[in-house]
């Protein structure tokens, strides 16, 4: 792993009505926000357990009591998601791995792999919805992100192609499922039963029965 590397987590504050809106109406807005908070806490716990120089939460909104010690916080930039991701990488001042808050099943082992740039210029973590859950860059450059179409079925394909067309040596992380829909939530909870996310999901579903 590069000793100068940074782990970036880009996220929204878990506020009802602003996060995980696609989980409704199966879950109430408050429950969806609670699930988002659990996913974020799981993600930050994995970040804290990963050996890296800096851990930086790039946040849309205000931090709350869910934020653990050891995590720096910076506000997200303006513009579309491609611009905000590029701005997040600019905060790293060196090699960085960026992840979101939608994969509470992520582990420190996976993150450590994506921070090892000894034989890679970039790491790409595909999501099963066609996007990506992780992007690692040994030398972050806005041109690697700006203009990539985001939140469409071919986002991941377009982003990975941008990396290879820039001549980068790209290595892949395992494909993960982002939590966007109730079906996604069920899959992730089953795959990572020891997470906060899974515990809350099970409790909410038990009450709904």
N, C-alpha and C positions, 0 to 999 in steps of 0.2 A: 504494500500500500504506500502511496505517496504521503510522506510525513506532512506535506503542506496542504493536504486536501481538505475540502469542506463538504459537509453533508447538508444539502438544502431540502427543506420540506416546505412546499407551497400549499397553502390551505386557506379556507374560509373559517372565520370564527363560527362556532356551532350555535347559530341563532335561529330559533323557529321561524319558518317561512323563507329563510335565505339559503338553507342547506338541505341537501337530500330531498328536494321536493318531489322527485319521482318515486319516493317510497310511499307517498300518500296516494290513495286513501287507505291503503292497508294499515298504515301507521298514521297517527295524528301528527301534525307539524311539530309538536313538542317532543313526541317520541322519535320522530325522524332526526330532530336536532340532537337528542340524547344518543342516538345511534352514531351520528356523525362525531359527537364528542368522544364516544368510546373508541371509535376507529382512530381518531386523532391521537388519543392518549396511548393506544397500542403502538401507533406509528412512532410517536416521540419516545416511548420506552425502548423500542428497537434501536432508534437513533442513539439514545444514551448508552446502550450496551455495545455500540459499534466503536472500535478504536479509530478515532479521526481527530484532526486538530480542532476543527470548528463544527458546531452544530447550529444551524441557523434556520429559524422558522420565518418564512416570508408570508406574512399574514394579511389577509383582507378582513379588516375589522379589528376588534380590541381583544387583547389577551385576557384570560380569565383564570379562575382558581385551578383550572385543568392544566395550566402550564407548569411543568416541573422545573426545578433548578437545573442549570447546566445547558439550557437552550437559549441562545440569543434570539431576539425578535427584531424584524425589520418590516416596514410596510411594503406591500406590493406596489409595483409601478402602475402606470396608466396604460390604457389601450387594450387591444385584443390579447388573447391568451399567448400568442406567439411573442408579442412585445413584452408581456409580463414575465414569461419564462426567460427571455433574453436578459431582461433587467435583473432577474434573480441571479442568474449566472454571473452578472457583472459585480455582484456583491461579494463573490467568493475570492477574487484576486488570486486565482490560480486554479488548479485541478479541482473538479467538483462533481458530485453526483446529486441529481435532483430527483425527488420523488414527490408524490402527492399524499393526500390523506385518505385515499379510497381503497387502500390495500392493507387492512389491519393484520393480515396474515403474513406480512413481510417479516423476515428474521434478520438478526445481526449478521448471520453468515452470508445471506444474499447481499446485504448492503456492503459488506466488506469486499465481496467479489467485485462489485461495481465501482469500488474505489481503488482497485489495483490497476494502475496504468503502466505497469512494467512491460507489457506486451500488447497493449491496446491504446489507440488514440481516443476511442469512444466505446461506451457500453450502452446497449439498447435493451430495454425491458419491455417486450410487447404485452399489451392487454388483449384479452380475448374478444373485446368489442371492436377491435380494429385500431385502437389508440395505443398509448404506451404508458406504463406506470413508472418507468425509470429512464433517466438519460444521464450518462456520465460523459464528461468532456475533459480531456487532459489539458486542452488549451481552449477555453470557452471563447466563442466568437459570435456576435449577434447574427452574422450572416448565415450561421448554421441553423437558425431558428426563424428569423423574420421572413414572413411570407409563406411559411408552411401552413396549409389549411388545418385548422383545429376543430375538434368536436364533430368530425365527419367520419364515415366508416373507413376511409383510407388514410386517416391521419398518420397512423403508425408507419404505413408503407411509404408515405411521402417524406416523413421525417427521417426514416432510415436511409432512403434514397438520397436525401440531401447530404447525409454524412458520407456515404460512399462516393458520391459525385465530387465531394471536396477532397477525395483522395485519402480519407481517414481509414485506419485499420479498425474495423468495428467488430466487437464481440457481443454476443447475445446473452442476456439473463433469461431465466425461465419465464414463460408466459404466465401471467396472473390474471385473476378476475377482479375488475374494479367493482366496488359496491355502488351501483346506480339504481337498480330496480329491486323490488321485493324478492324476485328469483335470485338475483345476485347475492342479496343479503343471506338468503338461506344457504346458498352454496358456500359462501365464505365462512359462515358460522360453522358449518359442518366440517370444513377443511381445517379450521383452526379453533378447535373447541376450548382451548385454554385461554383464549383472549378475553379481554373485557367486552369486546364487541359480541362475541358468541354468547357470553353469559347474559348480557342485556337482551340480545335477540331472543334467547330461549325464554327469559322471564316475561318479555312482552308477548310472545306468542302463547305462552301458557295462560296469561291473563285473558287473552282474546278468545280462547277456546270456550 
